[in-house]
């Protein structure tokens, strides 16, 4: 788990968490490529935990605050992000099953799909949602970051 800087902006906070998740996936991929499935499982658990934590922070803290302040609940940008999170969770489940069965090749193939989906998702969040949220939630950011850091 990464310790976040209280001085970081909302955009910086979440972008850093994206980068941390990306770095953990690189570790998994390298270990799967080297066919060290046992060590890869440990790296996988860290990656999966980080990804699920990131999506949870957004869905449980950021998105509700954004939706309340913007009035964009049901059909706004957070609805699209939540749908993509569900797709990502499905892939995480499939990769986890491949890891449990020792199928490094399948885990890597599914990981490629997850990586593509995640990269497209992050572009939308980093380019649109986070800046919008940062503008709307500036007055609430100090309280929100405290919730996020203990998530």
PyMOL commands that set and color helices and strands:
alter all, ss='L'
color gray80, all
select helices_A, chain A and resi 10-33+37-70+77-100+104-136+138-149
alter helices_A, ss='H'
color red, helices_A
deselect
rebuild
show_as cartoon
